[in-house]
Amino acid sequence: MTTITASRTDANAVDIDDISKVFGRGQGAVTAIDGMSIHVRKGEFLAILGASGCGKSTLLSLVAGLETPTSGNVSVGEHRVAMMFQEAALFPWLTVGANIEVPMKVDKVPKAERDKRVADLLELVRLTGFDRKRPHELSGGMRQRVALARALAQDADVLLMDEPFGALDAMTRDILHDELERIWRERSLTIMFVTHNVREAVRLGDRVVLLSSRPGRLIAEFEVAGERPRRIDSALIAEQAAGITDRLRAEVARHA
């Protein structure tokens, strides 16, 4: 459910106001998120951290409209939202180009325009010439680039990313950090990025929010210092990540 709320401002792309999400009923009910409010500025790169089961993925599903809050409101205004998952989830029987054009077919975009937009998106994610390849012919990092292009094919300006690089090796992940940052700037996107990796959160985020263990609540926010582009192995990133890690460890220990 997406509704306009009184607290919405033109400066925000996403407004999350006092939402709770409960799965199930009666004694078997599980509260995944409890009274959470987050406001994401237009063009902001927001990184979301928390222990497993704290409601990070549920939060993205609520913003995407895949789930409905039990209480509270989520507003994205007139913005278009796309979601990218940890697994590329490409259709194995389709080519790279055909995978990217799936959302455009759903929107009934004419074929000539689809072809041009697929070519433009392949260039954007640096996969020009791979349009006729099948997913099994690509590396993990390349498949994630295709998944990113497919998400952008929806003309979204708000991109939700649920641990998209978690299964990749460190070098591929580092390269994709650079690519994502470039695309974020070129497209003027607003990104909500879920990760378990504290350094990744600090490397990419303008701001890092930390969620409590279940039920998920917003317990801390950190503005990230340092000019871009950042290196994940830099001393500044390490120092900021260490402070956030200490706070995260304390939260995990509290629920151990």
Contacts in CASP RR format, 6 or more apart in sequence:
PFRMAT RR
TARGET T0000
AUTHOR 0000-0000-0000
METHOD contacts of the structure
MODEL  1
MTTITASRTDANAVDIDDISKVFGRGQGAVTAIDGMSIHVRKGEFLAILG
ASGCGKSTLLSLVAGLETPTSGNVSVGEHRVAMMFQEAALFPWLTVGANI
EVPMKVDKVPKAERDKRVADLLELVRLTGFDRKRPHELSGGMRQRVALAR
ALAQDADVLLMDEPFGALDAMTRDILHDELERIWRERSLTIMFVTHNVRE
AVRLGDRVVLLSSRPGRLIAEFEVAGERPRRIDSALIAEQAAGITDRLRA
EVARHA
1 65 0 8 1.000
1 68 0 8 1.000
1 69 0 8 1.000
1 74 0 8 1.000
2 65 0 8 1.000
2 74 0 8 1.000
2 75 0 8 1.000
2 76 0 8 1.000
2 77 0 8 1.000
3 73 0 8 1.000
3 74 0 8 1.000
3 75 0 8 1.000
4 75 0 8 1.000
4 77 0 8 1.000
5 15 0 8 1.000
5 17 0 8 1.000
5 73 0 8 1.000
5 75 0 8 1.000
7 15 0 8 1.000
7 17 0 8 1.000
7 39 0 8 1.000
8 15 0 8 1.000
8 75 0 8 1.000
8 77 0 8 1.000
9 15 0 8 1.000
9 39 0 8 1.000
11 41 0 8 1.000
11 42 0 8 1.000
12 39 0 8 1.000
12 40 0 8 1.000
12 41 0 8 1.000
12 42 0 8 1.000
13 40 0 8 1.000
13 41 0 8 1.000
13 42 0 8 1.000
13 43 0 8 1.000
13 44 0 8 1.000
13 76 0 8 1.000
13 79 0 8 1.000
13 157 0 8 1.000
13 158 0 8 1.000
13 190 0 8 1.000
14 38 0 8 1.000
14 39 0 8 1.000
14 40 0 8 1.000
14 63 0 8 1.000
14 74 0 8 1.000
14 75 0 8 1.000
14 76 0 8 1.000
14 79 0 8 1.000
14 158 0 8 1.000
14 190 0 8 1.000
14 192 0 8 1.000
15 39 0 8 1.000
15 40 0 8 1.000
15 73 0 8 1.000
15 74 0 8 1.000
15 75 0 8 1.000
15 76 0 8 1.000
16 36 0 8 1.000
16 37 0 8 1.000
16 38 0 8 1.000
16 39 0 8 1.000
16 40 0 8 1.000
16 59 0 8 1.000
16 62 0 8 1.000
16 63 0 8 1.000
16 73 0 8 1.000
16 74 0 8 1.000
17 37 0 8 1.000
17 72 0 8 1.000
17 73 0 8 1.000
17 74 0 8 1.000
17 75 0 8 1.000
18 35 0 8 1.000
18 36 0 8 1.000
18 37 0 8 1.000
18 71 0 8 1.000
18 72 0 8 1.000
18 73 0 8 1.000
19 33 0 8 1.000
19 35 0 8 1.000
19 36 0 8 1.000
19 37 0 8 1.000
19 62 0 8 1.000
19 69 0 8 1.000
19 71 0 8 1.000
19 72 0 8 1.000
19 73 0 8 1.000
19 74 0 8 1.000
20 31 0 8 1.000
20 33 0 8 1.000
20 34 0 8 1.000
20 35 0 8 1.000
20 36 0 8 1.000
20 69 0 8 1.000
20 70 0 8 1.000
20 71 0 8 1.000
20 72 0 8 1.000
20 215 0 8 1.000
21 31 0 8 1.000
21 32 0 8 1.000
21 33 0 8 1.000
21 55 0 8 1.000
21 58 0 8 1.000
21 62 0 8 1.000
21 67 0 8 1.000
21 69 0 8 1.000
21 70 0 8 1.000
22 29 0 8 1.000
22 30 0 8 1.000
22 31 0 8 1.000
22 32 0 8 1.000
22 70 0 8 1.000
23 29 0 8 1.000
23 30 0 8 1.000
23 32 0 8 1.000
24 30 0 8 1.000
30 214 0 8 1.000
31 214 0 8 1.000
31 215 0 8 1.000
32 53 0 8 1.000
32 55 0 8 1.000
32 58 0 8 1.000
32 214 0 8 1.000
32 215 0 8 1.000
32 216 0 8 1.000
33 55 0 8 1.000
33 58 0 8 1.000
33 59 0 8 1.000
33 62 0 8 1.000
33 215 0 8 1.000
33 216 0 8 1.000
33 217 0 8 1.000
34 215 0 8 1.000
34 216 0 8 1.000
34 217 0 8 1.000
35 71 0 8 1.000
35 72 0 8 1.000
35 217 0 8 1.000
36 59 0 8 1.000
36 211 0 8 1.000
36 216 0 8 1.000
36 217 0 8 1.000
36 218 0 8 1.000
37 218 0 8 1.000
38 46 0 8 1.000
38 59 0 8 1.000
38 209 0 8 1.000
38 218 0 8 1.000
40 46 0 8 1.000
40 190 0 8 1.000
40 192 0 8 1.000
41 190 0 8 1.000
42 190 0 8 1.000
43 184 0 8 1.000
43 188 0 8 1.000
43 189 0 8 1.000
43 190 0 8 1.000
43 191 0 8 1.000
44 190 0 8 1.000
44 191 0 8 1.000
44 206 0 8 1.000
44 207 0 8 1.000
45 181 0 8 1.000
45 184 0 8 1.000
45 190 0 8 1.000
45 191 0 8 1.000
45 193 0 8 1.000
45 204 0 8 1.000
45 205 0 8 1.000
45 206 0 8 1.000
45 207 0 8 1.000
46 190 0 8 1.000
46 191 0 8 1.000
46 192 0 8 1.000
46 193 0 8 1.000
46 205 0 8 1.000
46 206 0 8 1.000
46 207 0 8 1.000
46 208 0 8 1.000
46 209 0 8 1.000
47 193 0 8 1.000
47 195 0 8 1.000
47 200 0 8 1.000
47 201 0 8 1.000
47 202 0 8 1.000
47 204 0 8 1.000
47 205 0 8 1.000
47 207 0 8 1.000
47 208 0 8 1.000
47 209 0 8 1.000
48 56 0 8 1.000
48 59 0 8 1.000
48 192 0 8 1.000
48 193 0 8 1.000
48 194 0 8 1.000
48 195 0 8 1.000
48 201 0 8 1.000
48 208 0 8 1.000
48 209 0 8 1.000
48 211 0 8 1.000
49 56 0 8 1.000
49 195 0 8 1.000
49 196 0 8 1.000
49 198 0 8 1.000
49 201 0 8 1.000
49 208 0 8 1.000
49 209 0 8 1.000
49 210 0 8 1.000
49 211 0 8 1.000
49 244 0 8 1.000
49 248 0 8 1.000
50 56 0 8 1.000
50 196 0 8 1.000
50 210 0 8 1.000
50 211 0 8 1.000
50 212 0 8 1.000
50 213 0 8 1.000
50 248 0 8 1.000
50 251 0 8 1.000
51 213 0 8 1.000
51 248 0 8 1.000
51 251 0 8 1.000
51 252 0 8 1.000
51 255 0 8 1.000
52 196 0 8 1.000
53 213 0 8 1.000
53 214 0 8 1.000
54 211 0 8 1.000
54 212 0 8 1.000
54 213 0 8 1.000
54 214 0 8 1.000
54 216 0 8 1.000
55 211 0 8 1.000
55 214 0 8 1.000
55 215 0 8 1.000
55 216 0 8 1.000
56 162 0 8 1.000
56 194 0 8 1.000
56 211 0 8 1.000
57 162 0 8 1.000
57 194 0 8 1.000
58 67 0 8 1.000
59 192 0 8 1.000
59 194 0 8 1.000
59 211 0 8 1.000
60 83 0 8 1.000
60 160 0 8 1.000
60 162 0 8 1.000
60 192 0 8 1.000
60 194 0 8 1.000
61 67 0 8 1.000
61 83 0 8 1.000
62 68 0 8 1.000
62 69 0 8 1.000
62 74 0 8 1.000
63 74 0 8 1.000
63 76 0 8 1.000
63 81 0 8 1.000
63 158 0 8 1.000
63 160 0 8 1.000
63 192 0 8 1.000
64 81 0 8 1.000
64 83 0 8 1.000
64 160 0 8 1.000
65 74 0 8 1.000
65 81 0 8 1.000
66 83 0 8 1.000
76 158 0 8 1.000
79 156 0 8 1.000
79 157 0 8 1.000
79 158 0 8 1.000
79 190 0 8 1.000
80 154 0 8 1.000
80 155 0 8 1.000
80 156 0 8 1.000
80 157 0 8 1.000
80 158 0 8 1.000
81 156 0 8 1.000
81 158 0 8 1.000
81 159 0 8 1.000
81 160 0 8 1.000
82 103 0 8 1.000
82 151 0 8 1.000
82 152 0 8 1.000
82 154 0 8 1.000
82 156 0 8 1.000
82 158 0 8 1.000
82 159 0 8 1.000
82 160 0 8 1.000
83 151 0 8 1.000
83 159 0 8 1.000
83 160 0 8 1.000
83 161 0 8 1.000
83 162 0 8 1.000
84 147 0 8 1.000
84 148 0 8 1.000
84 151 0 8 1.000
84 159 0 8 1.000
84 160 0 8 1.000
84 161 0 8 1.000
84 162 0 8 1.000
84 164 0 8 1.000
85 147 0 8 1.000
85 162 0 8 1.000
85 163 0 8 1.000
85 164 0 8 1.000
86 162 0 8 1.000
86 163 0 8 1.000
86 164 0 8 1.000
86 166 0 8 1.000
86 167 0 8 1.000
87 167 0 8 1.000
88 135 0 8 1.000
88 140 0 8 1.000
88 143 0 8 1.000
88 144 0 8 1.000
88 146 0 8 1.000
88 147 0 8 1.000
89 147 0 8 1.000
90 99 0 8 1.000
90 135 0 8 1.000
90 143 0 8 1.000
90 146 0 8 1.000
90 147 0 8 1.000
90 150 0 8 1.000
91 98 0 8 1.000
91 99 0 8 1.000
91 102 0 8 1.000
91 135 0 8 1.000
92 134 0 8 1.000
92 135 0 8 1.000
92 136 0 8 1.000
93 134 0 8 1.000
94 102 0 8 1.000
94 134 0 8 1.000
94 135 0 8 1.000
95 131 0 8 1.000
95 132 0 8 1.000
95 133 0 8 1.000
95 134 0 8 1.000
96 122 0 8 1.000
96 127 0 8 1.000
96 130 0 8 1.000
96 131 0 8 1.000
96 132 0 8 1.000
96 133 0 8 1.000
96 134 0 8 1.000
96 135 0 8 1.000
96 138 0 8 1.000
96 146 0 8 1.000
97 118 0 8 1.000
97 122 0 8 1.000
97 131 0 8 1.000
97 132 0 8 1.000
97 146 0 8 1.000
99 135 0 8 1.000
99 146 0 8 1.000
99 150 0 8 1.000
100 118 0 8 1.000
100 121 0 8 1.000
100 122 0 8 1.000
100 146 0 8 1.000
100 149 0 8 1.000
100 150 0 8 1.000
100 153 0 8 1.000
101 109 0 8 1.000
101 114 0 8 1.000
101 117 0 8 1.000
101 118 0 8 1.000
101 153 0 8 1.000
102 150 0 8 1.000
102 153 0 8 1.000
103 150 0 8 1.000
103 153 0 8 1.000
103 154 0 8 1.000
104 113 0 8 1.000
104 114 0 8 1.000
104 117 0 8 1.000
104 118 0 8 1.000
104 153 0 8 1.000
105 114 0 8 1.000
107 154 0 8 1.000
109 117 0 8 1.000
117 153 0 8 1.000
118 131 0 8 1.000
118 149 0 8 1.000
118 153 0 8 1.000
119 128 0 8 1.000
119 131 0 8 1.000
121 149 0 8 1.000
121 152 0 8 1.000
121 153 0 8 1.000
122 128 0 8 1.000
122 129 0 8 1.000
122 130 0 8 1.000
122 131 0 8 1.000
122 149 0 8 1.000
124 149 0 8 1.000
124 152 0 8 1.000
124 183 0 8 1.000
124 186 0 8 1.000
125 145 0 8 1.000
125 146 0 8 1.000
125 148 0 8 1.000
125 149 0 8 1.000
125 179 0 8 1.000
125 183 0 8 1.000
126 145 0 8 1.000
126 179 0 8 1.000
127 142 0 8 1.000
127 145 0 8 1.000
127 146 0 8 1.000
127 149 0 8 1.000
130 138 0 8 1.000
130 142 0 8 1.000
130 146 0 8 1.000
135 143 0 8 1.000
135 146 0 8 1.000
138 146 0 8 1.000
139 172 0 8 1.000
140 167 0 8 1.000
140 168 0 8 1.000
140 172 0 8 1.000
141 168 0 8 1.000
141 172 0 8 1.000
141 176 0 8 1.000
144 164 0 8 1.000
144 165 0 8 1.000
144 168 0 8 1.000
144 176 0 8 1.000
145 176 0 8 1.000
145 179 0 8 1.000
147 164 0 8 1.000
148 164 0 8 1.000
148 180 0 8 1.000
148 183 0 8 1.000
151 159 0 8 1.000
152 159 0 8 1.000
152 183 0 8 1.000
152 187 0 8 1.000
156 189 0 8 1.000
157 187 0 8 1.000
157 188 0 8 1.000
157 189 0 8 1.000
157 190 0 8 1.000
158 189 0 8 1.000
158 190 0 8 1.000
158 191 0 8 1.000
158 192 0 8 1.000
159 184 0 8 1.000
159 189 0 8 1.000
159 190 0 8 1.000
159 191 0 8 1.000
159 192 0 8 1.000
160 191 0 8 1.000
160 192 0 8 1.000
161 191 0 8 1.000
161 192 0 8 1.000
161 193 0 8 1.000
161 194 0 8 1.000
162 194 0 8 1.000
163 194 0 8 1.000
163 195 0 8 1.000
163 196 0 8 1.000
164 193 0 8 1.000
165 172 0 8 1.000
165 173 0 8 1.000
165 176 0 8 1.000
165 177 0 8 1.000
165 195 0 8 1.000
165 200 0 8 1.000
166 173 0 8 1.000
166 195 0 8 1.000
166 196 0 8 1.000
166 197 0 8 1.000
168 176 0 8 1.000
173 200 0 8 1.000
174 232 0 8 1.000
177 200 0 8 1.000
177 203 0 8 1.000
177 204 0 8 1.000
177 232 0 8 1.000
178 229 0 8 1.000
180 191 0 8 1.000
180 204 0 8 1.000
181 204 0 8 1.000
181 228 0 8 1.000
181 229 0 8 1.000
183 189 0 8 1.000
184 191 0 8 1.000
193 201 0 8 1.000
193 204 0 8 1.000
193 205 0 8 1.000
195 201 0 8 1.000
198 241 0 8 1.000
198 244 0 8 1.000
198 245 0 8 1.000
198 248 0 8 1.000
199 232 0 8 1.000
199 237 0 8 1.000
199 238 0 8 1.000
199 241 0 8 1.000
200 232 0 8 1.000
201 208 0 8 1.000
201 241 0 8 1.000
201 244 0 8 1.000
202 208 0 8 1.000
202 224 0 8 1.000
202 230 0 8 1.000
202 237 0 8 1.000
202 240 0 8 1.000
202 241 0 8 1.000
202 244 0 8 1.000
203 230 0 8 1.000
203 231 0 8 1.000
203 232 0 8 1.000
203 237 0 8 1.000
205 224 0 8 1.000
206 223 0 8 1.000
206 224 0 8 1.000
207 221 0 8 1.000
207 222 0 8 1.000
207 223 0 8 1.000
207 224 0 8 1.000
208 221 0 8 1.000
208 222 0 8 1.000
208 224 0 8 1.000
208 244 0 8 1.000
209 218 0 8 1.000
209 220 0 8 1.000
209 221 0 8 1.000
209 222 0 8 1.000
210 218 0 8 1.000
210 219 0 8 1.000
210 220 0 8 1.000
210 221 0 8 1.000
210 222 0 8 1.000
210 244 0 8 1.000
210 247 0 8 1.000
210 248 0 8 1.000
210 251 0 8 1.000
211 217 0 8 1.000
211 218 0 8 1.000
211 219 0 8 1.000
212 218 0 8 1.000
212 219 0 8 1.000
212 251 0 8 1.000
213 251 0 8 1.000
213 252 0 8 1.000
213 254 0 8 1.000
213 255 0 8 1.000
214 255 0 8 1.000
219 247 0 8 1.000
219 251 0 8 1.000
220 244 0 8 1.000
220 247 0 8 1.000
222 240 0 8 1.000
222 244 0 8 1.000
224 240 0 8 1.000
225 236 0 8 1.000
225 240 0 8 1.000
226 236 0 8 1.000
230 236 0 8 1.000
230 237 0 8 1.000
231 237 0 8 1.000
END
